[in-house]
Amino acid sequence: MQLTLEFGGGLELLCESVKIHNVNVEPQNGADKLIMKDLLAWVRTNLIKERPEMFMKGDSVRPGVLVIVNDCDWELSGQLDTPLEEKDVVVFISTLHGG
């Protein structure tokens, strides 16, 4: 499944400073659809190159990370259970800044 993943607000630093990733992710364990929980596990394994704890806490993103799926906040579409489809755009933005 072709997806576009975008990282902003500093999260791109965890992915070797690359903001936009065009990736191919397949559903896990014989599932017929890909959900956000599976995508997050894939991102942690394949894209995050350093400090994964800055992006994820347990199976989900850390508090302070906005997740937008096709211009819609994932909190409105099921969070970890949000189904993904071919060519979806998923954006991760950190709202936490140092000071």
N, CA, C and O atoms as a GROMACS GRO file, in nm:
protein
  396
    1MET      N    1   0.085  -0.118   0.000
    1MET     CA    2   0.000   0.000   0.000
    1MET      C    3   0.090   0.124   0.000
    1MET      O    4   0.172   0.142   0.090
    2GLN      N    5   0.073   0.207  -0.100
    2GLN     CA    6   0.151   0.329  -0.112
    2GLN      C    7   0.092   0.437  -0.020
    2GLN      O    8  -0.027   0.468  -0.027
    3LEU      N    9   0.178   0.494   0.064
    3LEU     CA   10   0.138   0.601   0.155
    3LEU      C   11   0.241   0.713   0.149
    3LEU      O   12   0.357   0.690   0.116
    4THR      N   13   0.198   0.834   0.181
    4THR     CA   14   0.290   0.946   0.197
    4THR      C   15   0.288   0.983   0.344
    4THR      O   16   0.183   1.013   0.401
    5LEU      N   17   0.405   0.982   0.406
    5LEU     CA   18   0.419   1.017   0.546
    5LEU      C   19   0.498   1.147   0.555
    5LEU      O   20   0.604   1.161   0.494
    6GLU      N   21   0.446   1.242   0.633
    6GLU     CA   22   0.513   1.370   0.651
    6GLU      C   23   0.540   1.393   0.799
    6GLU      O   24   0.454   1.366   0.883
    7PHE      N   25   0.659   1.441   0.830
    7PHE     CA   26   0.699   1.468   0.968
    7PHE      C   27   0.734   1.615   0.981
    7PHE      O   28   0.807   1.670   0.898
    8GLY      N   29   0.682   1.680   1.088
    8GLY     CA   30   0.709   1.822   1.108
    8GLY      C   31   0.720   1.857   1.254
    8GLY      O   32   0.702   1.773   1.342
    9GLY      N   33   0.751   1.982   1.280
    9GLY     CA   34   0.763   2.030   1.417
    9GLY      C   35   0.883   1.974   1.490
    9GLY      O   36   0.885   1.972   1.614
   10GLY      N   37   0.982   1.928   1.416
   10GLY     CA   38   1.102   1.870   1.477
   10GLY      C   39   1.108   1.719   1.466
   10GLY      O   40   1.216   1.662   1.483
   11LEU      N   41   0.996   1.652   1.439
   11LEU     CA   42   0.997   1.506   1.430
   11LEU      C   43   1.082   1.457   1.312
   11LEU      O   44   1.131   1.344   1.313
   12GLU      N   45   1.098   1.542   1.211
   12GLU     CA   46   1.179   1.502   1.096
   12GLU      C   47   1.324   1.474   1.137
   12GLU      O   48   1.394   1.399   1.069
   13LEU      N   49   1.368   1.533   1.248
   13LEU     CA   50   1.505   1.509   1.296
   13LEU      C   51   1.525   1.364   1.338
   13LEU      O   52   1.638   1.314   1.337
   14LEU      N   53   1.417   1.294   1.374
   14LEU     CA   54   1.426   1.154   1.412
   14LEU      C   55   1.437   1.064   1.289
   14LEU      O   56   1.469   0.945   1.300
   15CYS      N   57   1.410   1.120   1.171
   15CYS     CA   58   1.411   1.045   1.044
   15CYS      C   59   1.519   1.100   0.952
   15CYS      O   60   1.496   1.118   0.832
   16GLU      N   61   1.635   1.126   1.008
   16GLU     CA   62   1.749   1.179   0.932
   16GLU      C   63   1.716   1.308   0.858
   16GLU      O   64   1.764   1.331   0.747
   17SER      N   65   1.633   1.392   0.920
   17SER     CA   66   1.594   1.524   0.868
   17SER      C   67   1.519   1.519   0.736
   17SER      O   68   1.517   1.618   0.662
   18VAL      N   69   1.456   1.406   0.705
   18VAL     CA   70   1.373   1.394   0.584
   18VAL      C   71   1.228   1.416   0.626
   18VAL      O   72   1.175   1.342   0.710
   19LYS      N   73   1.164   1.518   0.566
   19LYS     CA   74   1.027   1.552   0.607
   19LYS      C   75   0.921   1.465   0.540
   19LYS      O   76   0.821   1.431   0.603
   20ILE      N   77   0.940   1.429   0.414
   20ILE     CA   78   0.838   1.356   0.338
   20ILE      C   79   0.892   1.221   0.293
   20ILE      O   80   1.000   1.213   0.234
   21HIS      N   81   0.816   1.116   0.322
   21HIS     CA   82   0.855   0.980   0.287
   21HIS      C   83   0.741   0.917   0.207
   21HIS      O   84   0.628   0.911   0.254
   22ASN      N   85   0.772   0.870   0.087
   22ASN     CA   86   0.677   0.791   0.009
   22ASN      C   87   0.712   0.646   0.034
   22ASN      O   88   0.820   0.600  -0.005
   23VAL      N   89   0.622   0.572   0.098
   23VAL     CA   90   0.653   0.436   0.145
   23VAL      C   91   0.550   0.336   0.094
   23VAL      O   92   0.441   0.371   0.051
   24ASN      N   93   0.590   0.210   0.100
   24ASN     CA   94   0.501   0.100   0.069
   24ASN      C   95   0.491   0.013   0.194
   24ASN      O   96   0.591  -0.046   0.237
   25VAL      N   97   0.373   0.007   0.254
   25VAL     CA   98   0.352  -0.067   0.379
   25VAL      C   99   0.240  -0.168   0.357
   25VAL      O  100   0.133  -0.134   0.308
   26GLU      N  101   0.266  -0.292   0.394
   26GLU     CA  102   0.165  -0.397   0.378
   26GLU      C  103   0.101  -0.429   0.513
   26GLU      O  104   0.166  -0.416   0.617
   27PRO      N  105  -0.027  -0.469   0.513
   27PRO     CA  106  -0.094  -0.509   0.638
   27PRO      C  107  -0.016  -0.624   0.705
   27PRO      O  108   0.047  -0.705   0.637
   28GLN      N  109  -0.022  -0.628   0.836
   28GLN     CA  110   0.052  -0.727   0.913
   28GLN      C  111  -0.031  -0.849   0.947
   28GLN      O  112  -0.154  -0.842   0.954
   29ASN      N  113   0.036  -0.961   0.968
   29ASN     CA  114  -0.026  -1.085   1.017
   29ASN      C  115  -0.147  -1.129   0.934
   29ASN      O  116  -0.246  -1.175   0.990
   30GLY      N  117  -0.138  -1.116   0.803
   30GLY     CA  118  -0.246  -1.163   0.717
   30GLY      C  119  -0.373  -1.079   0.721
   30GLY      O  120  -0.476  -1.120   0.668
   31ALA      N  121  -0.366  -0.961   0.782
   31ALA     CA  122  -0.484  -0.874   0.786
   31ALA      C  123  -0.517  -0.825   0.646
   31ALA      O  124  -0.429  -0.813   0.562
   32ASP      N  125  -0.645  -0.796   0.622
   32ASP     CA  126  -0.685  -0.749   0.490
   32ASP      C  127  -0.677  -0.598   0.477
   32ASP      O  128  -0.688  -0.544   0.366
   33LYS      N  129  -0.659  -0.528   0.589
   33LYS     CA  130  -0.645  -0.382   0.583
   33LYS      C  131  -0.536  -0.334   0.678
   33LYS      O  132  -0.501  -0.402   0.775
   34LEU      N  133  -0.484  -0.218   0.647
   34LEU     CA  134  -0.381  -0.157   0.730
   34LEU      C  135  -0.447  -0.054   0.821
   34LEU      O  136  -0.528   0.027   0.776
   35ILE      N  137  -0.413  -0.058   0.948
   35ILE     CA  138  -0.465   0.041   1.042
   35ILE      C  139  -0.347   0.120   1.100
   35ILE      O  140  -0.232   0.080   1.086
   36MET      N  141  -0.377   0.232   1.163
   36MET     CA  142  -0.274   0.321   1.215
   36MET      C  143  -0.180   0.250   1.314
   36MET      O  144  -0.060   0.278   1.314
   37LYS      N  145  -0.232   0.161   1.396
   37LYS     CA  146  -0.148   0.091   1.492
   37LYS      C  147  -0.036   0.016   1.420
   37LYS      O  148   0.078   0.017   1.464
   38ASP      N  149  -0.070  -0.050   1.308
   38ASP     CA  150   0.030  -0.121   1.229
   38ASP      C  151   0.128  -0.024   1.165
   38ASP      O  152   0.248  -0.051   1.161
   39LEU      N  153   0.078   0.088   1.115
   39LEU     CA  154   0.166   0.186   1.053
   39LEU      C  155   0.265   0.242   1.153
   39LEU      O  156   0.383   0.256   1.121
   40LEU      N  157   0.220   0.273   1.273
   40LEU     CA  158   0.311   0.328   1.374
   40LEU      C  159   0.424   0.229   1.406
   40LEU      O  160   0.539   0.269   1.421
   41ALA      N  161   0.390   0.102   1.418
   41ALA     CA  162   0.493   0.000   1.443
   41ALA      C  163   0.592  -0.005   1.326
   41ALA      O  164   0.712  -0.019   1.348
   42TRP      N  165   0.541   0.007   1.203
   42TRP     CA  166   0.627   0.006   1.085
   42TRP      C  167   0.719   0.128   1.085
   42TRP      O  168   0.838   0.116   1.056
   43VAL      N  169   0.664   0.245   1.119
   43VAL     CA  170   0.743   0.369   1.123
   43VAL      C  171   0.854   0.355   1.226
   43VAL      O  172   0.969   0.392   1.198
   44ARG      N  173   0.822   0.304   1.344
   44ARG     CA  174   0.923   0.289   1.450
   44ARG      C  175   1.037   0.198   1.402
   44ARG      O  176   1.154   0.225   1.429
   45THR      N  177   1.004   0.091   1.333
   45THR     CA  178   1.104  -0.006   1.287
   45THR      C  179   1.183   0.043   1.166
   45THR      O  180   1.303   0.019   1.157
   46ASN      N  181   1.116   0.110   1.072
   46ASN     CA  182   1.178   0.139   0.943
   46ASN      C  183   1.220   0.284   0.918
   46ASN      O  184   1.308   0.308   0.835
   47LEU      N  185   1.159   0.381   0.986
   47LEU     CA  186   1.192   0.520   0.957
   47LEU      C  187   1.263   0.593   1.070
   47LEU      O  188   1.351   0.675   1.045
   48ILE      N  189   1.225   0.565   1.193
   48ILE     CA  190   1.285   0.636   1.307
   48ILE      C  191   1.427   0.585   1.326
   48ILE      O  192   1.448   0.467   1.356
   49LYS      N  193   1.524   0.674   1.310
   49LYS     CA  194   1.664   0.634   1.317
   49LYS      C  195   1.727   0.660   1.454
   49LYS      O  196   1.830   0.601   1.487
   50GLU      N  197   1.666   0.746   1.532
   50GLU     CA  198   1.719   0.775   1.666
   50GLU      C  199   1.607   0.818   1.759
   50GLU      O  200   1.506   0.871   1.715
   51ARG      N  201   1.625   0.795   1.885
   51ARG     CA  202   1.533   0.835   1.992
   51ARG      C  203   1.385   0.806   1.961
   51ARG      O  204   1.305   0.900   1.958
   52PRO      N  205   1.348   0.680   1.939
   52PRO     CA  206   1.207   0.649   1.910
   52PRO      C  207   1.113   0.689   2.023
   52PRO      O  208   0.994   0.709   2.000
   53GLU      N  209   1.166   0.702   2.144
   53GLU     CA  210   1.082   0.743   2.258
   53GLU      C  211   1.033   0.887   2.243
   53GLU      O  212   0.939   0.927   2.312
   54MET      N  213   1.094   0.965   2.155
   54MET     CA  214   1.047   1.101   2.130
   54MET      C  215   0.925   1.103   2.037
   54MET      O  216   0.855   1.203   2.027
   55PHE      N  217   0.902   0.990   1.969
   55PHE     CA  218   0.790   0.980   1.876
   55PHE      C  219   0.676   0.895   1.932
   55PHE      O  220   0.559   0.929   1.918
   56MET      N  221   0.713   0.784   1.996
   56MET     CA  222   0.611   0.690   2.043
   56MET      C  223   0.621   0.663   2.192
   56MET      O  224   0.728   0.671   2.252
   57LYS      N  225   0.507   0.631   2.249
   57LYS     CA  226   0.498   0.586   2.388
   57LYS      C  227   0.405   0.465   2.386
   57LYS      O  228   0.286   0.478   2.360
   58GLY      N  229   0.460   0.348   2.412
   58GLY     CA  230   0.383   0.225   2.399
   58GLY      C  231   0.353   0.200   2.252
   58GLY      O  232   0.443   0.204   2.168
   59ASP      N  233   0.225   0.175   2.221
   59ASP     CA  234   0.184   0.147   2.083
   59ASP      C  235   0.136   0.271   2.008
   59ASP      O  236   0.100   0.262   1.891
   60SER      N  237   0.134   0.386   2.075
   60SER     CA  238   0.079   0.506   2.014
   60SER      C  239   0.184   0.617   2.009
   60SER      O  240   0.297   0.599   2.056
   61VAL      N  241   0.146   0.730   1.952
   61VAL     CA  242   0.237   0.845   1.952
   61VAL      C  243   0.238   0.908   2.090
   61VAL      O  244   0.145   0.890   2.168
   62ARG      N  245   0.344   0.980   2.119
   62ARG     CA  246   0.354   1.049   2.248
   62ARG      C  247   0.251   1.162   2.256
   62ARG      O  248   0.210   1.215   2.153
   63PRO      N  249   0.210   1.198   2.376
   63PRO     CA  250   0.127   1.317   2.389
   63PRO      C  251   0.201   1.437   2.330
   63PRO      O  252   0.322   1.452   2.349
   64GLY      N  253   0.130   1.522   2.259
   64GLY     CA  254   0.193   1.637   2.195
   64GLY      C  255   0.225   1.615   2.049
   64GLY      O  256   0.274   1.706   1.982
   65VAL      N  257   0.198   1.495   1.998
   65VAL     CA  258   0.217   1.469   1.855
   65VAL      C  259   0.080   1.463   1.789
   65VAL      O  260  -0.002   1.376   1.820
   66LEU      N  261   0.055   1.557   1.698
   66LEU     CA  262  -0.070   1.556   1.621
   66LEU      C  263  -0.056   1.458   1.506
   66LEU      O  264   0.049   1.450   1.442
   67VAL      N  265  -0.162   1.382   1.481
   67VAL     CA  266  -0.164   1.289   1.369
   67VAL      C  267  -0.282   1.329   1.280
   67VAL      O  268  -0.397   1.332   1.324
   68ILE      N  269  -0.251   1.359   1.155
   68ILE     CA  270  -0.351   1.402   1.059
   68ILE      C  271  -0.353   1.302   0.943
   68ILE      O  272  -0.250   1.278   0.880
   69VAL      N  273  -0.468   1.243   0.916
   69VAL     CA  274  -0.483   1.148   0.806
   69VAL      C  275  -0.573   1.212   0.701
   69VAL      O  276  -0.691   1.236   0.726
   70ASN      N  277  -0.518   1.240   0.584
   70ASN     CA  278  -0.592   1.305   0.476
   70ASN      C  279  -0.663   1.432   0.525
   70ASN      O  280  -0.782   1.451   0.502
   71ASP      N  281  -0.588   1.518   0.593
   71ASP     CA  282  -0.636   1.647   0.643
   71ASP      C  283  -0.741   1.636   0.753
   71ASP      O  284  -0.813   1.733   0.779
   72CYS      N  285  -0.752   1.520   0.818
   72CYS     CA  286  -0.848   1.501   0.927
   72CYS      C  287  -0.774   1.450   1.051
   72CYS      O  288  -0.695   1.356   1.042
   73ASP      N  289  -0.798   1.512   1.165
   73ASP     CA  290  -0.737   1.469   1.291
   73ASP      C  291  -0.776   1.324   1.318
   73ASP      O  292  -0.893   1.288   1.311
   74TRP      N  293  -0.678   1.242   1.350
   74TRP     CA  294  -0.706   1.099   1.368
   74TRP      C  295  -0.796   1.073   1.488
   74TRP      O  296  -0.853   0.965   1.499
   75GLU      N  297  -0.810   1.170   1.578
   75GLU     CA  298  -0.900   1.153   1.692
   75GLU      C  299  -1.046   1.146   1.645
   75GLU      O  300  -1.131   1.095   1.718
   76LEU      N  301  -1.074   1.195   1.527
   76LEU     CA  302  -1.209   1.190   1.472
   76LEU      C  303  -1.234   1.064   1.389
   76LEU      O  304  -1.347   1.035   1.350
   77SER      N  305  -1.126   0.989   1.361
   77SER     CA  306  -1.142   0.873   1.273
   77SER      C  307  -1.106   0.739   1.338
   77SER      O  308  -1.102   0.637   1.270
   78GLY      N  309  -1.080   0.740   1.469
   78GLY     CA  310  -1.056   0.613   1.536
   78GLY      C  311  -0.918   0.594   1.594
   78GLY      O  312  -0.888   0.486   1.645
   79GLN      N  313  -0.834   0.693   1.588
   79GLN     CA  314  -0.696   0.687   1.640
   79GLN      C  315  -0.624   0.561   1.592
   79GLN      O  316  -0.604   0.544   1.472
   80LEU      N  317  -0.584   0.473   1.683
   80LEU     CA  318  -0.507   0.354   1.646
   80LEU      C  319  -0.582   0.262   1.552
   80LEU      O  320  -0.520   0.186   1.478
   81ASP      N  321  -0.715   0.267   1.553
   81ASP     CA  322  -0.796   0.180   1.466
   81ASP      C  323  -0.832   0.246   1.333
   81ASP      O  324  -0.908   0.189   1.255
   82THR      N  325  -0.779   0.366   1.307
   82THR     CA  326  -0.808   0.435   1.181
   82THR      C  327  -0.762   0.349   1.063
   82THR      O  328  -0.644   0.316   1.054
   83PRO      N  329  -0.854   0.313   0.973
   83PRO     CA  330  -0.813   0.235   0.856
   83PRO      C  331  -0.742   0.324   0.754
   83PRO      O  332  -0.778   0.440   0.736
   84LEU      N  333  -0.642   0.267   0.689
   84LEU     CA  334  -0.568   0.340   0.587
   84LEU      C  335  -0.594   0.278   0.451
   84LEU      O  336  -0.617   0.157   0.439
   85GLU      N  337  -0.590   0.362   0.348
   85GLU     CA  338  -0.614   0.316   0.212
   85GLU      C  339  -0.500   0.363   0.122
   85GLU      O  340  -0.422   0.451   0.158
   86GLU      N  341  -0.494   0.303   0.006
   86GLU     CA  342  -0.392   0.338  -0.093
   86GLU      C  343  -0.386   0.489  -0.115
   86GLU      O  344  -0.489   0.555  -0.130
   87LYS      N  345  -0.264   0.543  -0.117
   87LYS     CA  346  -0.236   0.685  -0.146
   87LYS      C  347  -0.277   0.780  -0.035
   87LYS      O  348  -0.280   0.902  -0.057
   88ASP      N  349  -0.309   0.730   0.084
   88ASP     CA  350  -0.339   0.819   0.196
   88ASP      C  351  -0.215   0.900   0.233
   88ASP      O  352  -0.102   0.858   0.209
   89VAL      N  353  -0.241   1.018   0.291
   89VAL     CA  354  -0.134   1.105   0.340
   89VAL      C  355  -0.148   1.115   0.491
   89VAL      O  356  -0.253   1.155   0.542
   90VAL      N  357  -0.042   1.077   0.562
   90VAL     CA  358  -0.043   1.080   0.709
   90VAL      C  359   0.064   1.179   0.753
   90VAL      O  360   0.180   1.168   0.714
   91VAL      N  361   0.023   1.276   0.834
   91VAL     CA  362   0.114   1.381   0.880
   91VAL      C  363   0.130   1.370   1.032
   91VAL      O  364   0.032   1.358   1.105
   92PHE      N  365   0.253   1.376   1.077
   92PHE     CA  366   0.286   1.375   1.220
   92PHE      C  367   0.353   1.508   1.252
   92PHE      O  368   0.455   1.543   1.191
   93ILE      N  369   0.295   1.583   1.347
   93ILE     CA  370   0.350   1.714   1.382
   93ILE      C  371   0.366   1.721   1.534
   93ILE      O  372   0.272   1.697   1.609
   94SER      N  373   0.486   1.755   1.578
   94SER     CA  374   0.510   1.775   1.720
   94SER      C  375   0.464   1.914   1.759
   94SER      O  376   0.497   2.013   1.692
   95THR      N  377   0.388   1.922   1.867
   95THR     CA  378   0.344   2.053   1.917
   95THR      C  379   0.428   2.097   2.036
   95THR      O  380   0.403   2.203   2.094
   96LEU      N  381   0.527   2.016   2.074
   96LEU     CA  382   0.612   2.046   2.188
   96LEU      C  383   0.742   2.107   2.139
   96LEU      O  384   0.805   2.056   2.046
   97HIS      N  385   0.781   2.216   2.202
   97HIS     CA  386   0.903   2.283   2.162
   97HIS      C  387   0.986   2.311   2.286
   97HIS      O  388   0.934   2.340   2.393
   98GLY      N  389   1.115   2.302   2.269
   98GLY     CA  390   1.206   2.332   2.381
   98GLY      C  391   1.211   2.481   2.406
   98GLY      O  392   1.164   2.561   2.325
   99GLY      N  393   1.269   2.518   2.519
   99GLY     CA  394   1.275   2.662   2.545
   99GLY      C  395   1.371   2.694   2.654
   99GLY      O  396   1.388   2.811   2.689
   0.00000   0.00000   0.00000
